[in-house]
Amino acid sequence: MSLILAITIVGGLGTLPGPIIGAILLVVMWEVMRDVSPYAHMLLFATLAIVVTKFFRAGIYALIATRLKARGLVSRAPPLTME
């Protein structure tokens, strides 16, 4: 259950691509950190969730989409606030 919450927080709530990006990012990080320590992935998840919650409130997807919109590569970016 906590992995689903972490995926949603990191990726971005309210969009379909947000949790998909969050899942890919967290699974890749899980596999990379598996050889370091059995508990390193938990520390990394917690740190990433705190950083995203503090600085990127709409998630990683909103950050990526906003930058792509600024460069004119996508037509619209997701909203930065949840209703």
N, CA, C and O atoms as a GROMACS GRO file, in nm:
protein
  332
    1MET      N    1   0.082  -0.119   0.000
    1MET     CA    2   0.000   0.000   0.000
    1MET      C    3   0.086   0.126   0.000
    1MET      O    4   0.054   0.223  -0.068
    2SER      N    5   0.196   0.124   0.074
    2SER     CA    6   0.280   0.243   0.080
    2SER      C    7   0.351   0.268  -0.053
    2SER      O    8   0.381   0.383  -0.085
    3LEU      N    9   0.378   0.162  -0.130
    3LEU     CA   10   0.440   0.180  -0.260
    3LEU      C   11   0.344   0.251  -0.355
    3LEU      O   12   0.388   0.337  -0.433
    4ILE      N   13   0.218   0.219  -0.350
    4ILE     CA   14   0.118   0.286  -0.435
    4ILE      C   15   0.109   0.433  -0.398
    4ILE      O   16   0.101   0.518  -0.487
    5LEU      N   17   0.110   0.464  -0.271
    5LEU     CA   18   0.107   0.603  -0.227
    5LEU      C   19   0.232   0.677  -0.271
    5LEU      O   20   0.223   0.792  -0.316
    6ALA      N   21   0.348   0.614  -0.259
    6ALA     CA   22   0.472   0.678  -0.302
    6ALA      C   23   0.473   0.703  -0.452
    6ALA      O   24   0.518   0.808  -0.497
    7ILE      N   25   0.423   0.607  -0.530
    7ILE     CA   26   0.415   0.623  -0.675
    7ILE      C   27   0.328   0.743  -0.711
    7ILE      O   28   0.363   0.822  -0.797
    8THR      N   29   0.214   0.755  -0.644
    8THR     CA   30   0.121   0.864  -0.672
    8THR      C   31   0.180   0.998  -0.630
    8THR      O   32   0.166   1.097  -0.703
    9ILE      N   33   0.243   1.004  -0.515
    9ILE     CA   34   0.300   1.130  -0.468
    9ILE      C   35   0.415   1.175  -0.558
    9ILE      O   36   0.420   1.291  -0.597
   10VAL      N   37   0.504   1.084  -0.590
   10VAL     CA   38   0.621   1.120  -0.670
   10VAL      C   39   0.581   1.154  -0.813
   10VAL      O   40   0.627   1.254  -0.868
   11GLY      N   41   0.497   1.073  -0.873
   11GLY     CA   42   0.458   1.096  -1.012
   11GLY      C   43   0.367   1.214  -1.032
   11GLY      O   44   0.388   1.294  -1.124
   12GLY      N   45   0.268   1.228  -0.949
   12GLY     CA   46   0.173   1.337  -0.960
   12GLY      C   47   0.031   1.286  -0.955
   12GLY      O   48  -0.005   1.191  -1.024
   13LEU      N   49  -0.048   1.349  -0.874
   13LEU     CA   50  -0.186   1.309  -0.854
   13LEU      C   51  -0.276   1.380  -0.954
   13LEU      O   52  -0.253   1.497  -0.985
   14GLY      N   53  -0.375   1.312  -1.005
   14GLY     CA   54  -0.474   1.376  -1.091
   14GLY      C   55  -0.451   1.358  -1.239
   14GLY      O   56  -0.531   1.405  -1.320
   15THR      N   57  -0.345   1.291  -1.277
   15THR     CA   58  -0.318   1.264  -1.419
   15THR      C   59  -0.284   1.117  -1.434
   15THR      O   60  -0.238   1.054  -1.339
   16LEU      N   61  -0.304   1.062  -1.552
   16LEU     CA   62  -0.267   0.924  -1.577
   16LEU      C   63  -0.115   0.907  -1.595
   16LEU      O   64  -0.059   0.813  -1.539
   17PRO      N   65  -0.048   0.994  -1.670
   17PRO     CA   66   0.097   0.976  -1.687
   17PRO      C   67   0.177   0.996  -1.558
   17PRO      O   68   0.286   0.942  -1.546
   18GLY      N   69   0.126   1.072  -1.462
   18GLY     CA   70   0.198   1.097  -1.338
   18GLY      C   71   0.232   0.972  -1.261
   18GLY      O   72   0.350   0.946  -1.235
   19PRO      N   73   0.133   0.890  -1.224
   19PRO     CA   74   0.166   0.766  -1.153
   19PRO      C   75   0.247   0.667  -1.238
   19PRO      O   76   0.324   0.589  -1.183
   20ILE      N   77   0.230   0.670  -1.370
   20ILE     CA   78   0.311   0.582  -1.454
   20ILE      C   79   0.458   0.622  -1.446
   20ILE      O   80   0.546   0.537  -1.432
   21ILE      N   81   0.485   0.752  -1.455
   21ILE     CA   82   0.622   0.802  -1.441
   21ILE      C   83   0.675   0.772  -1.301
   21ILE      O   84   0.790   0.732  -1.286
   22GLY      N   85   0.591   0.792  -1.200
   22GLY     CA   86   0.632   0.760  -1.063
   22GLY      C   87   0.665   0.613  -1.045
   22GLY      O   88   0.762   0.580  -0.978
   23ALA      N   89   0.585   0.525  -1.105
   23ALA     CA   90   0.610   0.381  -1.094
   23ALA      C   91   0.742   0.344  -1.161
   23ALA      O   92   0.821   0.268  -1.105
   24ILE      N   93   0.765   0.396  -1.280
   24ILE     CA   94   0.890   0.366  -1.351
   24ILE      C   95   1.009   0.416  -1.271
   24ILE      O   96   1.108   0.344  -1.253
   25LEU      N   97   1.001   0.539  -1.222
   25LEU     CA   98   1.111   0.597  -1.145
   25LEU      C   99   1.139   0.517  -1.018
   25LEU      O  100   1.255   0.487  -0.988
   26LEU      N  101   1.036   0.483  -0.944
   26LEU     CA  102   1.056   0.414  -0.818
   26LEU      C  103   1.100   0.269  -0.836
   26LEU      O  104   1.180   0.218  -0.757
   27VAL      N  105   1.051   0.202  -0.938
   27VAL     CA  106   1.094   0.064  -0.962
   27VAL      C  107   1.240   0.061  -1.006
   27VAL      O  108   1.316  -0.027  -0.964
   28VAL      N  109   1.279   0.156  -1.090
   28VAL     CA  110   1.420   0.162  -1.131
   28VAL      C  111   1.509   0.192  -1.010
   28VAL      O  112   1.614   0.131  -0.994
   29MET      N  113   1.466   0.286  -0.927
   29MET     CA  114   1.544   0.318  -0.806
   29MET      C  115   1.550   0.198  -0.713
   29MET      O  116   1.653   0.173  -0.651
   30TRP      N  117   1.441   0.123  -0.701
   30TRP     CA  118   1.437   0.004  -0.616
   30TRP      C  119   1.541  -0.098  -0.662
   30TRP      O  120   1.615  -0.153  -0.581
   31GLU      N  121   1.546  -0.121  -0.793
   31GLU     CA  122   1.641  -0.219  -0.847
   31GLU      C  123   1.786  -0.173  -0.831
   31GLU      O  124   1.874  -0.254  -0.803
   32VAL      N  125   1.810  -0.045  -0.849
   32VAL     CA  126   1.947   0.008  -0.834
   32VAL      C  127   1.991  -0.001  -0.687
   32VAL      O  128   2.106  -0.036  -0.659
   33MET      N  129   1.902   0.030  -0.596
   33MET     CA  130   1.938   0.034  -0.454
   33MET      C  131   1.936  -0.104  -0.388
   33MET      O  132   1.981  -0.117  -0.275
   34ARG      N  133   1.885  -0.205  -0.457
   34ARG     CA  134   1.875  -0.338  -0.397
   34ARG      C  135   2.012  -0.394  -0.360
   34ARG      O  136   2.025  -0.462  -0.258
   35ASP      N  137   2.113  -0.366  -0.440
   35ASP     CA  138   2.246  -0.418  -0.413
   35ASP      C  139   2.321  -0.338  -0.307
   35ASP      O  140   2.417  -0.389  -0.249
   36VAL      N  141   2.278  -0.216  -0.280
   36VAL     CA  142   2.347  -0.132  -0.183
   36VAL      C  143   2.317  -0.179  -0.041
   36VAL      O  144   2.409  -0.204   0.038
   37SER      N  145   2.190  -0.190  -0.008
   37SER     CA  146   2.148  -0.230   0.125
   37SER      C  147   2.002  -0.275   0.118
   37SER      O  148   1.927  -0.227   0.034
   38PRO      N  149   1.961  -0.367   0.203
   38PRO     CA  150   1.822  -0.410   0.199
   38PRO      C  151   1.723  -0.299   0.239
   38PRO      O  152   1.605  -0.308   0.206
   39TYR      N  153   1.770  -0.198   0.308
   39TYR     CA  154   1.682  -0.090   0.352
   39TYR      C  155   1.711   0.044   0.287
   39TYR      O  156   1.647   0.144   0.320
   40ALA      N  157   1.806   0.049   0.195
   40ALA     CA  158   1.841   0.175   0.131
   40ALA      C  159   1.726   0.230   0.048
   40ALA      O  160   1.708   0.351   0.040
   41HIS      N  161   1.648   0.142  -0.014
   41HIS     CA  162   1.537   0.189  -0.098
   41HIS      C  163   1.432   0.261  -0.014
   41HIS      O  164   1.369   0.355  -0.062
   42MET      N  165   1.412   0.218   0.111
   42MET     CA  166   1.315   0.286   0.197
   42MET      C  167   1.359   0.428   0.229
   42MET      O  168   1.279   0.521   0.228
   43LEU      N  169   1.488   0.444   0.258
   43LEU     CA  170   1.541   0.577   0.286
   43LEU      C  171   1.530   0.665   0.162
   43LEU      O  172   1.496   0.783   0.173
   44LEU      N  173   1.559   0.610   0.046
   44LEU     CA  174   1.550   0.686  -0.078
   44LEU      C  175   1.406   0.723  -0.110
   44LEU      O  176   1.380   0.835  -0.154
   45PHE      N  177   1.312   0.631  -0.091
   45PHE     CA  178   1.170   0.660  -0.113
   45PHE      C  179   1.124   0.774  -0.024
   45PHE      O  180   1.058   0.867  -0.071
   46ALA      N  181   1.159   0.766   0.104
   46ALA     CA  182   1.116   0.869   0.199
   46ALA      C  183   1.175   1.004   0.163
   46ALA      O  184   1.105   1.106   0.166
   47THR      N  185   1.303   1.006   0.128
   47THR     CA  186   1.368   1.132   0.089
   47THR      C  187   1.305   1.190  -0.036
   47THR      O  188   1.278   1.310  -0.042
   48LEU      N  189   1.282   1.106  -0.136
   48LEU     CA  190   1.221   1.152  -0.261
   48LEU      C  191   1.079   1.203  -0.237
   48LEU      O  192   1.041   1.306  -0.293
   49ALA      N  193   1.001   1.134  -0.155
   49ALA     CA  194   0.865   1.178  -0.126
   49ALA      C  195   0.864   1.313  -0.055
   49ALA      O  196   0.781   1.398  -0.085
   50ILE      N  197   0.956   1.334   0.038
   50ILE     CA  198   0.964   1.462   0.109
   50ILE      C  199   1.006   1.573   0.015
   50ILE      O  200   0.947   1.681   0.018
   51VAL      N  201   1.105   1.550  -0.069
   51VAL     CA  202   1.152   1.652  -0.164
   51VAL      C  203   1.042   1.689  -0.264
   51VAL      O  204   1.019   1.807  -0.291
   52VAL      N  205   0.975   1.588  -0.318
   52VAL     CA  206   0.869   1.615  -0.415
   52VAL      C  207   0.754   1.689  -0.348
   52VAL      O  208   0.699   1.783  -0.406
   53THR      N  209   0.716   1.647  -0.228
   53THR     CA  210   0.606   1.713  -0.158
   53THR      C  211   0.641   1.857  -0.123
   53THR      O  212   0.555   1.945  -0.129
   54LYS      N  213   0.764   1.882  -0.088
   54LYS     CA  214   0.806   2.017  -0.048
   54LYS      C  215   0.824   2.111  -0.168
   54LYS      O  216   0.778   2.225  -0.165
   55PHE      N  217   0.890   2.064  -0.272
   55PHE     CA  218   0.929   2.153  -0.381
   55PHE      C  219   0.846   2.138  -0.508
   55PHE      O  220   0.828   2.236  -0.581
   56PHE      N  221   0.795   2.020  -0.536
   56PHE     CA  222   0.718   1.996  -0.659
   56PHE      C  223   0.582   1.940  -0.621
   56PHE      O  224   0.558   1.820  -0.635
   57ARG      N  225   0.494   2.024  -0.573
   57ARG     CA  226   0.367   1.980  -0.516
   57ARG      C  227   0.279   1.903  -0.614
   57ARG      O  228   0.199   1.819  -0.570
   58ALA      N  229   0.290   1.927  -0.742
   58ALA     CA  230   0.208   1.857  -0.839
   58ALA      C  231   0.276   1.731  -0.892
   58ALA      O  232   0.219   1.662  -0.976
   59GLY      N  233   0.395   1.701  -0.845
   59GLY     CA  234   0.465   1.579  -0.884
   59GLY      C  235   0.566   1.602  -0.995
   59GLY      O  236   0.578   1.711  -1.050
   60ILE      N  237   0.638   1.496  -1.026
   60ILE     CA  238   0.741   1.501  -1.128
   60ILE      C  239   0.681   1.524  -1.266
   60ILE      O  240   0.739   1.596  -1.348
   61TYR      N  241   0.564   1.464  -1.294
   61TYR     CA  242   0.501   1.481  -1.425
   61TYR      C  243   0.469   1.627  -1.454
   61TYR      O  244   0.491   1.675  -1.565
   62ALA      N  245   0.418   1.699  -1.356
   62ALA     CA  246   0.385   1.840  -1.376
   62ALA      C  247   0.512   1.921  -1.403
   62ALA      O  248   0.509   2.014  -1.484
   63LEU      N  249   0.620   1.888  -1.336
   63LEU     CA  250   0.747   1.957  -1.360
   63LEU      C  251   0.794   1.934  -1.503
   63LEU      O  252   0.835   2.028  -1.571
   64ILE      N  253   0.790   1.809  -1.548
   64ILE     CA  254   0.832   1.776  -1.684
   64ILE      C  255   0.741   1.843  -1.787
   64ILE      O  256   0.789   1.904  -1.883
   65ALA      N  257   0.609   1.831  -1.768
   65ALA     CA  258   0.514   1.886  -1.865
   65ALA      C  259   0.522   2.039  -1.872
   65ALA      O  260   0.507   2.096  -1.980
   66THR      N  261   0.544   2.104  -1.760
   66THR     CA  262   0.556   2.250  -1.760
   66THR      C  263   0.679   2.294  -1.839
   66THR      O  264   0.672   2.391  -1.914
   67ARG      N  265   0.789   2.224  -1.822
   67ARG     CA  266   0.911   2.258  -1.898
   67ARG      C  267   0.895   2.230  -2.047
   67ARG      O  268   0.943   2.307  -2.130
   68LEU      N  269   0.827   2.120  -2.080
   68LEU     CA  270   0.802   2.091  -2.221
   68LEU      C  271   0.708   2.192  -2.284
   68LEU      O  272   0.724   2.228  -2.401
   69LYS      N  273   0.610   2.240  -2.207
   69LYS     CA  274   0.518   2.342  -2.257
   69LYS      C  275   0.592   2.473  -2.280
   69LYS      O  276   0.565   2.543  -2.378
   70ALA      N  277   0.683   2.508  -2.192
   70ALA     CA  278   0.759   2.631  -2.207
   70ALA      C  279   0.845   2.628  -2.334
   70ALA      O  280   0.868   2.733  -2.395
   71ARG      N  281   0.891   2.511  -2.372
   71ARG     CA  282   0.970   2.498  -2.496
   71ARG      C  283   0.883   2.479  -2.619
   71ARG      O  284   0.934   2.473  -2.730
   72GLY      N  285   0.752   2.469  -2.600
   72GLY     CA  286   0.661   2.453  -2.712
   72GLY      C  287   0.652   2.311  -2.765
   72GLY      O  288   0.610   2.292  -2.880
   73LEU      N  289   0.690   2.212  -2.685
   73LEU     CA  290   0.689   2.074  -2.731
   73LEU      C  291   0.557   2.003  -2.704
   73LEU      O  292   0.528   1.902  -2.768
   74VAL      N  293   0.476   2.053  -2.610
   74VAL     CA  294   0.343   2.000  -2.584
   74VAL      C  295   0.244   2.114  -2.582
   74VAL      O  296   0.282   2.229  -2.558
   75SER      N  297   0.118   2.084  -2.607
   75SER     CA  298   0.019   2.190  -2.618
   75SER      C  299  -0.031   2.240  -2.483
   75SER      O  300  -0.062   2.358  -2.469
   76ARG      N  301  -0.039   2.150  -2.384
   76ARG     CA  302  -0.087   2.196  -2.253
   76ARG      C  303  -0.019   2.120  -2.141
   76ARG      O  304   0.022   2.005  -2.158
   77ALA      N  305  -0.008   2.185  -2.030
   77ALA     CA  306   0.051   2.123  -1.911
   77ALA      C  307  -0.060   2.094  -1.812
   77ALA      O  308  -0.165   2.158  -1.816
   78PRO      N  309  -0.039   1.997  -1.722
   78PRO     CA  310  -0.142   1.967  -1.622
   78PRO      C  311  -0.155   2.083  -1.524
   78PRO      O  312  -0.062   2.162  -1.509
   79PRO      N  313  -0.270   2.093  -1.458
   79PRO     CA  314  -0.286   2.200  -1.359
   79PRO      C  315  -0.190   2.182  -1.243
   79PRO      O  316  -0.156   2.069  -1.208
   80LEU      N  317  -0.146   2.291  -1.185
   80LEU     CA  318  -0.052   2.283  -1.073
   80LEU      C  319  -0.122   2.272  -0.938
   80LEU      O  320  -0.055   2.254  -0.836
   81THR      N  321  -0.254   2.284  -0.936
   81THR     CA  322  -0.328   2.268  -0.813
   81THR      C  323  -0.433   2.160  -0.831
   81THR      O  324  -0.484   2.139  -0.941
   82MET      N  325  -0.465   2.092  -0.725
   82MET     CA  326  -0.569   1.990  -0.728
   82MET      C  327  -0.699   2.052  -0.679
   82MET      O  328  -0.699   2.136  -0.589
   83GLU      N  329  -0.809   2.010  -0.739
   83GLU     CA  330  -0.939   2.066  -0.699
   83GLU      C  331  -1.012   1.973  -0.606
   83GLU      O  332  -1.123   2.003  -0.562
   0.00000   0.00000   0.00000
